[in-house]
Amino acid sequence: MVISAATQSLSHWGSLGSPSRPSLGAVQSCGVCGGLHDAQSHFQFMETMPTDPLDLVDDLVKMGLYKDNQFRAADSVNAYELRKALFLKRVGRGDPRREKLILALCEQAGGLENAFAAAFGPQAGLFFADSVRASGTTRREFLRNMAVGAALVTLASCSSGGEPAAEEPDNAPVDTRNLEKTALRVGFIPITCATPIIMSEPLGFYKKYGFDVTLMKMSSWGAVRDSAIAGEFDAYHMLAPMPIAMTLGLDSPAFGMKLASIENTNGQAITVAQRHLGKVNGPSDFKGFAIGLPFPYSMHNLLMRYYLASGGLDPDVDVDLRLVPPAEILAQLTAGELDAMLLPDMFGQRAVYEGVGFIHRISKDLWDGHPCCAFAASDDWITSHPNAFRSLNKAIIEAAGYAHDPANRLEVAGAIAGPSFLNQPREVLEAVLTGNFDDGQGNSFSVPDRIGFDPYPWQSFAKWISAQLVRWDLLGEGNTSDTVGNSTINQVGEEVFLTDLARELALELGQQPPFANDRVETLAFDTFDPSAAMDYVKAQVDQFDK
């Protein structure tokens, strides 16, 4: 086995900082890592490191510092993103300020690979000089923040006897001393979309972060909006478009809201009354229907319009789109007042369960991975409670990660089914959360990602939502596809969606969030490029005349 000089020197260097192997003589604590050795050891060790990143990683494998589970993760994560995630996690050590500095330095170097080369290669001096000019940092400070740790798990483990730092256990205590407020009230609508917000109470996520949360069940999205503006509660479960609409003053006085994290992806269904069984095969068959929707500024409204327009229907002319509170919509479908509805899956599944409707199409088939609901708080509350906001968001992001794991879905269904929360039959919730369901048309399906709980608030979500508000004249008077530009769309998302914070908190939790803010979104009938949002709208209008 061939191992570089860096590998050969690691055991000596690691032992200097090992608490189980104290150094002989009076050696003071290292100012870089806290180990019991002279700080100069770091710089001597750097000189032995390979200059090629691949050689470096190969050495780490041979030293046993990359474990099997880290390589298994590569099956689902792009290799570059995996290396970047591991780099941040190990070198950043859970410190958001440290991670931001590392990312900034990597960007200055021209990317992660160049950063490695800058730290270890023959041109390192030039990079250090650029860093000093750009940020005022010194060569020593740069080495402390990046180069000393650039060997990923190697240098991150310098104070633990050469072994990688242990993962923080799920039940590790959380420092709650800086919370401005701990007794909180959070408003929610009782639907499966609110799963992370709801389950955080019975499953202990709020308690872990020092909160005593009272969940306030609400009856309609209009009530949620009005309550938020009045400052009645501390934070809210909202539809993903609502913080945008409220911030812009659409259908209400302008009121600053922030979308902190996404609560669920997918998880909705177009459900049709049983009397139409066998008569509805596509969007054109909805002509003349009364269709129930929960709120004008909802993914339900935007996705229903998107679907109808694909079949040549004008949603404002050819159908009757009715706004109905979620708690009342199933009763109206049963009574014959509605022909169809687009609502959370639990209502569609309940219609099948009661024999009053059938599932025509789940929303995943319209846009796989689309956002639906979100965790949100007002600008005023966030400003007054910055630490509490951050911790509350982190608790919910951790809960979302737990709910996103299919292995936990049955437990989650049991936790949220009761009358205090969703008040639904457990078998209905299990059909939604596991994706094993009947559609009321004699078909059974297994769709594990029928609903997902990825909390990452992509900026491309905000841009698609804003673009569709323009398309359907919902962005306010004078805001049309001829007057609104891509820069306006971008600005809305950047102001309202806290993408960077969600990423930061997810990394602190050991999750693997994306490092990109945008992605190209693939829908059933087109593809959305977030860098050309208004071109997308114009193409839709040209194609469908809507």
C-alpha positions as CSV (number, residue, x, y, z in Angstrom):
1,M,0.0,0.0,0.0
2,V,1.5,3.3,-1.1
3,I,0.8,6.2,1.3
4,S,2.2,9.8,0.9
5,A,4.4,11.6,3.4
6,A,1.2,13.3,4.7
7,T,-0.2,9.9,5.7
8,Q,3.1,8.9,7.4
9,S,3.2,12.0,9.4
10,L,-0.4,12.0,10.5
11,S,0.0,9.6,13.4
12,H,2.7,11.8,14.9
13,W,0.8,15.0,14.3
14,G,-2.5,13.6,15.6
15,S,-0.9,12.2,18.7
16,L,0.3,15.7,19.6
17,G,-3.3,16.8,20.1
18,S,-4.6,13.6,21.5
19,P,-5.9,13.9,25.1
20,S,-5.0,10.2,25.6
21,R,-1.4,10.9,24.7
22,P,-0.3,14.0,26.5
23,S,3.0,15.5,25.2
24,L,6.1,15.4,27.4
25,G,7.2,18.7,28.8
26,A,5.3,22.0,29.1
27,V,3.4,22.2,25.9
28,Q,0.7,24.9,25.7
29,S,-2.7,24.4,24.1
30,C,-2.6,25.1,20.3
31,G,-4.2,28.4,19.3
32,V,-5.5,26.8,16.1
33,C,-7.3,23.7,17.2
34,G,-7.1,23.5,20.9
35,G,-4.9,20.4,20.9
36,L,-1.9,19.9,23.2
37,H,0.9,20.7,20.7
38,D,2.8,23.6,19.2
39,A,0.8,25.5,16.6
40,Q,3.8,25.2,14.3
41,S,2.9,21.5,13.8
42,H,0.0,22.5,11.6
43,F,2.3,24.3,9.2
44,Q,4.9,21.5,9.1
45,F,2.1,19.1,8.4
46,M,0.8,21.2,5.6
47,E,4.1,20.9,3.7
48,T,3.6,17.2,3.5
49,M,0.1,17.3,2.0
50,P,-0.5,16.1,-1.6
51,T,-1.0,18.9,-4.1
52,D,-3.6,16.9,-6.1
53,P,-7.1,16.8,-4.5
54,L,-7.6,13.2,-5.8
55,D,-4.4,12.1,-4.1
56,L,-5.5,13.8,-1.0
57,V,-8.8,12.0,-0.9
58,D,-7.0,8.7,-1.7
59,D,-4.8,9.2,1.3
60,L,-7.8,9.9,3.5
61,V,-9.3,6.6,2.4
62,K,-6.2,4.7,3.1
63,M,-6.0,6.3,6.5
64,G,-9.5,5.1,7.2
65,L,-10.8,8.6,7.7
66,Y,-13.5,8.2,5.0
67,K,-16.1,5.7,6.2
68,D,-18.4,3.4,4.2
69,N,-21.5,5.5,4.9
70,Q,-19.9,8.6,3.3
71,F,-19.3,6.7,0.1
72,R,-22.8,5.2,0.1
73,A,-24.1,8.8,0.2
74,A,-22.5,9.2,-3.2
75,D,-25.2,7.0,-4.7
76,S,-27.7,9.8,-4.3
77,V,-25.5,13.0,-4.3
78,N,-23.6,14.4,-7.1
79,A,-19.9,13.7,-6.5
80,Y,-19.0,17.4,-6.5
81,E,-21.8,18.3,-4.2
82,L,-20.8,15.4,-1.9
83,R,-17.2,16.5,-1.6
84,K,-18.4,20.1,-1.0
85,A,-20.9,18.9,1.7
86,L,-18.3,16.8,3.4
87,F,-15.8,19.7,3.2
88,L,-18.2,22.2,4.8
89,K,-19.4,19.8,7.4
90,R,-15.9,18.8,8.6
91,V,-14.0,22.0,8.1
92,G,-17.0,24.2,9.2
93,R,-17.6,22.2,12.3
94,G,-21.2,23.4,12.6
95,D,-20.1,27.1,12.8
96,P,-22.2,29.1,10.3
97,R,-19.6,31.9,10.2
98,R,-16.8,29.5,9.5
99,E,-18.8,27.9,6.7
100,K,-19.6,31.2,5.1
101,L,-15.9,32.1,5.2
102,I,-15.0,28.8,3.6
103,L,-17.5,29.2,0.8
104,A,-16.3,32.7,0.1
105,L,-12.7,31.6,-0.1
106,C,-13.7,28.7,-2.4
107,E,-15.5,31.1,-4.6
108,Q,-12.5,33.5,-4.7
109,A,-10.3,30.5,-5.7
110,G,-12.7,29.7,-8.6
111,G,-14.3,26.7,-7.1
112,L,-13.7,23.9,-4.6
113,E,-11.1,22.1,-6.7
114,N,-9.1,25.4,-7.2
115,A,-9.4,26.1,-3.4
116,F,-7.7,22.8,-2.7
117,A,-5.0,23.6,-5.2
118,A,-4.6,27.1,-3.7
119,A,-4.2,25.7,-0.2
120,F,-1.7,23.0,-1.1
121,G,-0.3,23.7,-4.6
122,P,2.7,25.7,-5.8
123,Q,0.5,28.8,-6.5
124,A,-0.7,29.0,-2.9
125,G,1.2,32.2,-2.3
126,L,-0.7,34.1,-5.0
127,F,-4.0,33.0,-3.6
128,F,-3.0,34.1,-0.1
129,A,-2.1,37.5,-1.4
130,D,-5.4,37.8,-3.2
131,S,-7.2,36.9,0.1
132,V,-5.3,39.5,2.0
133,R,-6.1,42.2,-0.5
134,A,-9.8,41.2,-0.8
135,S,-10.7,40.7,2.9
136,G,-8.0,42.0,5.1
137,T,-7.2,38.6,6.4
138,T,-3.7,37.4,7.0
139,R,-1.9,34.3,5.8
140,R,-2.1,32.9,9.4
141,E,-5.8,33.6,9.6
142,F,-6.4,32.0,6.3
143,L,-4.6,28.9,7.5
144,R,-6.6,28.8,10.7
145,N,-9.9,29.0,8.9
146,M,-9.3,26.9,5.8
147,A,-5.9,25.4,5.1
148,V,-5.5,23.9,8.6
149,G,-8.7,22.1,8.0
150,A,-8.7,21.7,4.3
151,A,-7.8,18.0,4.5
152,L,-11.4,17.4,5.5
153,V,-11.7,14.8,8.2
154,T,-8.0,14.6,8.7
155,L,-7.5,18.1,10.2
156,A,-10.9,18.3,11.7
157,S,-9.9,15.3,13.9
158,C,-6.7,16.8,15.2
159,S,-7.9,17.0,18.8
160,S,-9.4,13.5,18.9
161,G,-6.4,11.3,18.5
162,G,-6.6,11.0,14.7
163,E,-10.2,9.8,14.5
164,P,-12.9,11.7,12.7
165,A,-15.1,13.9,14.9
166,A,-18.2,12.0,16.0
167,E,-21.6,12.9,14.7
168,E,-23.8,14.7,17.2
169,P,-26.5,12.4,18.4
170,D,-30.1,13.3,17.6
171,N,-30.9,13.8,21.3
172,A,-27.8,16.0,22.0
173,P,-28.7,19.0,24.2
174,V,-29.3,22.3,22.5
175,D,-28.2,25.5,24.0
176,T,-31.4,27.5,24.6
177,R,-30.0,30.3,26.8
178,N,-30.2,33.0,24.1
179,L,-33.8,32.6,23.1
180,E,-35.8,35.8,23.4
181,K,-39.0,33.9,23.9
182,T,-39.8,30.2,24.6
183,A,-43.6,30.1,25.0
184,L,-44.9,30.3,21.5
185,R,-48.1,30.1,19.6
186,V,-48.0,28.8,16.0
187,G,-51.0,28.9,13.8
188,F,-51.8,26.0,11.4
189,I,-54.4,24.6,9.1
190,P,-55.1,21.0,9.9
191,I,-53.8,19.3,6.7
192,T,-51.0,16.9,5.9
193,C,-49.0,19.7,4.4
194,A,-48.4,21.0,7.9
195,T,-46.9,17.7,9.1
196,P,-43.5,19.0,10.2
197,I,-45.1,21.9,12.2
198,I,-47.6,19.6,13.8
199,M,-45.4,16.6,14.5
200,S,-42.8,18.7,16.2
201,E,-45.1,19.0,19.2
202,P,-45.9,15.3,20.0
203,L,-42.5,14.0,18.8
204,G,-40.5,16.5,20.9
205,F,-38.7,18.6,18.3
206,Y,-39.9,21.9,19.8
207,K,-39.0,20.8,23.3
208,K,-35.5,19.8,22.1
209,Y,-34.9,23.4,21.1
210,G,-36.3,24.9,24.3
211,F,-39.8,25.8,23.2
212,D,-43.2,25.3,24.7
213,V,-45.3,25.6,21.6
214,T,-49.1,25.8,21.5
215,L,-50.4,24.8,18.1
216,M,-53.4,27.0,17.2
217,K,-55.8,25.3,14.8
218,M,-57.2,27.7,12.2
219,S,-60.2,27.4,9.8
220,S,-59.1,29.2,6.7
221,W,-56.2,30.7,4.9
222,G,-57.8,34.1,5.0
223,A,-57.9,33.8,8.8
224,V,-54.2,32.9,8.8
225,R,-53.3,36.0,6.7
226,D,-55.4,38.3,8.9
227,S,-54.0,36.8,12.1
228,A,-50.4,37.3,10.9
229,I,-51.0,40.9,10.0
230,A,-52.6,41.5,13.4
231,G,-49.6,39.8,15.1
232,E,-51.9,37.4,16.9
233,F,-49.5,34.5,17.0
234,D,-45.7,34.1,16.7
235,A,-45.4,32.1,13.5
236,Y,-47.6,30.4,11.0
237,H,-48.1,27.5,8.6
238,M,-48.8,29.2,5.2
239,L,-49.3,28.4,1.6
240,A,-46.0,28.9,-0.2
241,P,-47.3,31.9,-2.3
242,M,-48.8,33.7,0.7
243,P,-45.6,35.4,2.0
244,I,-45.0,36.8,-1.5
245,A,-48.6,38.0,-1.8
246,M,-48.7,39.6,1.7
247,T,-45.3,41.2,1.2
248,L,-46.5,42.7,-2.1
249,G,-49.8,43.8,-0.7
250,L,-51.9,41.5,-2.9
251,D,-55.5,41.3,-1.6
252,S,-54.4,42.8,1.7
253,P,-52.3,45.7,3.1
254,A,-48.6,45.2,2.3
255,F,-47.1,43.3,5.3
256,G,-43.6,41.9,5.3
257,M,-43.4,38.1,5.7
258,K,-40.6,35.7,5.2
259,L,-40.8,32.1,4.0
260,A,-38.3,30.3,6.3
261,S,-38.6,26.8,5.0
262,I,-40.8,24.6,2.9
263,E,-43.2,22.2,4.8
264,N,-44.1,19.8,2.0
265,T,-43.6,19.0,-1.7
266,N,-46.2,17.3,-3.9
267,G,-49.0,16.0,-1.7
268,Q,-52.1,17.4,-3.5
269,A,-54.7,15.8,-5.7
270,I,-57.3,16.8,-8.3
271,T,-60.4,14.9,-7.0
272,V,-63.6,14.6,-8.9
273,A,-67.1,13.9,-7.6
274,Q,-68.2,10.3,-7.9
275,R,-71.1,11.1,-10.2
276,H,-68.5,12.0,-12.9
277,L,-66.7,8.6,-12.8
278,G,-65.8,7.5,-16.3
279,K,-66.5,10.9,-17.8
280,V,-63.2,12.8,-17.0
281,N,-60.1,11.8,-18.7
282,G,-58.2,15.1,-19.3
283,P,-58.3,18.9,-18.6
284,S,-60.8,19.6,-21.4
285,D,-63.4,17.5,-19.6
286,F,-63.5,20.0,-16.8
287,K,-65.4,22.5,-18.9
288,G,-68.4,23.9,-17.0
289,F,-67.2,22.4,-13.7
290,A,-67.4,24.1,-10.3
291,I,-64.0,23.5,-8.9
292,G,-63.1,24.1,-5.2
293,L,-59.8,25.7,-4.3
294,P,-58.6,26.9,-0.8
295,F,-57.1,30.4,-1.6
296,P,-56.3,32.6,-4.6
297,Y,-52.6,32.8,-3.6
298,S,-52.0,29.0,-3.4
299,M,-50.2,26.4,-5.4
300,H,-53.6,24.8,-5.8
301,N,-55.0,27.7,-7.8
302,L,-51.8,28.1,-9.9
303,L,-51.5,24.4,-10.6
304,M,-55.2,24.0,-11.4
305,R,-55.0,26.9,-13.9
306,Y,-51.8,25.5,-15.4
307,Y,-53.6,22.1,-15.9
308,L,-56.8,23.6,-17.3
309,A,-55.0,25.9,-19.8
310,S,-53.0,22.9,-21.1
311,G,-56.3,21.5,-22.3
312,G,-57.4,24.7,-24.0
313,L,-59.7,26.0,-21.2
314,D,-59.6,29.5,-19.9
315,P,-59.8,29.1,-16.1
316,D,-61.5,32.5,-15.7
317,V,-64.2,31.7,-18.3
318,D,-64.7,28.0,-19.0
319,V,-64.9,26.9,-15.4
320,D,-66.1,28.2,-12.0
321,L,-63.2,28.4,-9.6
322,R,-64.6,28.7,-6.1
323,L,-62.7,29.6,-3.0
324,V,-63.8,27.3,-0.2
325,P,-62.2,26.9,3.3
326,P,-60.5,23.5,3.5
327,A,-62.7,22.3,6.3
328,E,-65.8,22.8,4.2
329,I,-64.8,21.7,0.8
330,L,-65.3,17.9,1.2
331,A,-68.9,18.5,2.4
332,Q,-69.6,20.7,-0.6
333,L,-68.3,18.0,-3.0
334,T,-70.5,15.4,-1.2
335,A,-73.5,17.7,-1.4
336,G,-73.1,18.2,-5.2
337,E,-72.2,21.9,-4.9
338,L,-68.7,21.2,-6.4
339,D,-67.8,19.0,-9.3
340,A,-64.1,18.8,-8.4
341,M,-61.4,20.1,-6.1
342,L,-57.7,20.5,-5.9
343,L,-56.7,20.2,-2.3
344,P,-54.2,18.3,-0.1
345,D,-54.2,14.6,-0.6
346,M,-55.9,13.8,2.7
347,F,-59.1,15.4,1.3
348,G,-58.9,13.4,-1.9
349,Q,-58.1,10.2,0.0
350,R,-61.0,10.9,2.4
351,A,-63.3,11.4,-0.6
352,V,-62.3,7.9,-1.8
353,Y,-62.6,6.6,1.7
354,E,-66.2,7.9,2.0
355,G,-67.1,6.8,-1.6
356,V,-68.0,10.4,-2.7
357,G,-65.1,11.0,-5.1
358,F,-62.2,9.7,-7.1
359,I,-58.6,10.9,-7.6
360,H,-58.2,12.1,-11.1
361,R,-54.6,13.2,-10.9
362,I,-52.1,13.7,-8.0
363,S,-50.1,16.9,-8.2
364,K,-46.8,15.1,-8.4
365,D,-47.9,14.3,-12.0
366,L,-48.2,18.0,-12.8
367,W,-44.9,19.0,-11.3
368,D,-42.8,16.5,-9.4
369,G,-41.2,18.3,-6.4
370,H,-43.4,21.3,-6.4
371,P,-43.8,23.3,-3.2
372,C,-47.1,23.5,-1.4
373,C,-46.9,24.8,2.2
374,A,-44.3,26.6,4.2
375,F,-43.3,27.8,7.7
376,A,-43.4,31.6,7.8
377,A,-43.0,34.5,10.2
378,S,-43.4,38.3,9.9
379,D,-40.4,40.6,9.4
380,D,-41.3,42.3,12.7
381,W,-41.3,39.1,14.7
382,I,-38.0,37.9,13.2
383,T,-36.4,41.3,14.0
384,S,-37.6,41.2,17.6
385,H,-36.8,37.5,18.1
386,P,-33.8,36.6,15.8
387,N,-32.5,33.7,18.0
388,A,-35.9,32.3,18.6
389,F,-36.8,32.5,15.0
390,R,-33.6,30.7,14.0
391,S,-34.1,27.9,16.5
392,L,-37.7,27.5,15.7
393,N,-36.9,27.2,12.0
394,K,-34.2,24.7,12.8
395,A,-36.5,22.6,14.8
396,I,-39.0,22.4,12.0
397,I,-36.3,21.7,9.4
398,E,-35.1,18.8,11.6
399,A,-38.6,17.5,11.8
400,A,-39.1,17.8,8.1
401,G,-36.0,15.7,7.6
402,Y,-37.4,13.1,9.9
403,A,-40.7,13.1,8.1
404,H,-39.1,12.9,4.7
405,D,-37.6,9.5,5.6
406,P,-40.1,6.8,4.4
407,A,-39.1,4.7,7.4
408,N,-40.8,7.2,9.8
409,R,-44.0,7.8,7.9
410,L,-46.2,5.4,9.9
411,E,-45.0,6.8,13.2
412,V,-45.7,10.4,11.9
413,A,-49.1,9.4,10.7
414,G,-50.0,8.1,14.2
415,A,-48.6,11.3,15.8
416,I,-50.7,13.7,13.8
417,A,-54.0,11.8,13.3
418,G,-55.7,12.6,16.6
419,P,-58.5,15.2,17.2
420,S,-56.0,17.8,18.5
421,F,-54.3,17.9,15.1
422,L,-55.7,16.5,11.8
423,N,-58.7,14.5,13.2
424,Q,-58.5,12.0,10.3
425,P,-58.7,8.2,10.2
426,R,-55.2,6.9,10.5
427,E,-55.6,4.7,7.4
428,V,-56.3,7.9,5.3
429,L,-53.2,9.5,6.6
430,E,-51.1,6.4,6.1
431,A,-52.3,6.2,2.5
432,V,-51.1,9.7,1.9
433,L,-47.8,9.5,3.8
434,T,-46.7,6.1,2.6
435,G,-48.0,6.6,-1.0
436,N,-49.9,3.2,-1.0
437,F,-53.4,4.2,-2.0
438,D,-56.5,3.5,-4.0
439,D,-57.8,6.1,-6.4
440,G,-61.5,5.3,-6.2
441,Q,-61.5,4.1,-9.8
442,G,-60.5,0.5,-9.0
443,N,-56.8,1.2,-9.2
444,S,-54.1,0.7,-6.5
445,F,-50.8,2.6,-6.5
446,S,-47.5,2.7,-4.7
447,V,-46.0,6.2,-5.0
448,P,-43.6,6.7,-2.1
449,D,-43.0,10.3,-2.9
450,R,-46.7,11.1,-3.3
451,I,-45.9,13.7,-0.6
452,G,-42.4,14.8,0.4
453,F,-41.0,17.0,3.2
454,D,-37.9,18.5,1.7
455,P,-37.6,21.8,3.5
456,Y,-35.3,23.6,1.0
457,P,-36.9,26.8,-0.3
458,W,-35.5,26.9,-3.9
459,Q,-35.5,30.4,-5.4
460,S,-36.9,28.8,-8.5
461,F,-40.0,28.0,-6.6
462,A,-40.5,31.7,-5.8
463,K,-39.8,32.7,-9.4
464,W,-42.3,30.2,-10.8
465,I,-44.9,31.4,-8.4
466,S,-44.3,35.1,-9.2
467,A,-44.3,34.4,-12.9
468,Q,-47.7,32.6,-12.7
469,L,-49.1,35.5,-10.7
470,V,-48.2,37.7,-13.6
471,R,-49.6,35.2,-16.1
472,W,-53.0,35.1,-14.4
473,D,-53.2,38.9,-13.6
474,L,-52.8,38.2,-9.9
475,L,-49.7,40.3,-9.2
476,G,-51.6,43.6,-9.1
477,E,-52.8,46.2,-11.6
478,G,-50.3,47.1,-14.2
479,N,-48.1,44.1,-13.6
480,T,-48.3,42.2,-16.8
481,S,-46.0,40.1,-18.9
482,D,-45.2,43.2,-20.9
483,T,-44.2,45.3,-17.9
484,V,-42.6,42.9,-15.4
485,G,-39.1,41.8,-16.1
486,N,-36.9,39.0,-14.8
487,S,-35.1,41.3,-12.4
488,T,-38.4,42.1,-10.6
489,I,-39.2,38.3,-10.4
490,N,-35.7,37.7,-8.9
491,Q,-36.0,40.5,-6.4
492,V,-39.3,39.1,-5.0
493,G,-37.8,35.7,-4.4
494,E,-34.6,37.0,-2.8
495,E,-36.6,39.3,-0.5
496,V,-39.1,36.7,0.7
497,F,-37.6,33.2,0.5
498,L,-34.8,32.6,3.1
499,T,-32.9,30.1,1.0
500,D,-29.5,30.8,2.4
501,L,-30.6,30.5,6.0
502,A,-32.4,27.2,5.3
503,R,-29.2,25.8,3.8
504,E,-27.2,27.0,6.7
505,L,-29.5,25.4,9.3
506,A,-29.7,22.1,7.3
507,L,-25.9,21.9,7.2
508,E,-25.8,22.4,11.0
509,L,-28.1,19.5,11.3
510,G,-26.0,17.2,9.2
511,Q,-28.4,17.2,6.3
512,Q,-27.3,17.6,2.7
513,P,-29.1,20.6,1.2
514,P,-28.3,21.8,-2.3
515,F,-25.7,24.5,-2.7
516,A,-27.5,26.1,-5.7
517,N,-30.3,28.6,-5.1
518,D,-32.1,27.8,-8.4
519,R,-32.7,24.7,-10.5
520,V,-34.5,24.2,-13.8
521,E,-38.0,22.9,-12.9
522,T,-39.6,20.2,-15.1
523,L,-43.4,20.3,-15.2
524,A,-45.8,18.1,-17.1
525,F,-46.2,20.4,-20.1
526,D,-43.1,22.5,-20.1
527,T,-39.8,23.3,-18.5
528,F,-39.2,26.4,-16.3
529,D,-35.8,28.1,-16.6
530,P,-35.7,30.4,-13.5
531,S,-33.2,32.7,-15.3
532,A,-35.8,33.5,-17.9
533,A,-39.1,33.6,-15.9
534,M,-40.9,36.1,-18.1
535,D,-39.8,34.4,-21.3
536,Y,-41.5,31.3,-19.9
537,V,-44.7,33.2,-19.3
538,K,-44.8,34.6,-22.8
539,A,-44.2,31.2,-24.2
540,Q,-47.1,29.8,-22.2
541,V,-49.4,32.6,-23.4
542,D,-48.3,32.1,-27.0
543,Q,-48.8,28.3,-26.8
544,F,-52.1,28.2,-24.9
545,D,-53.5,31.7,-25.6
546,K,-53.9,32.0,-21.8
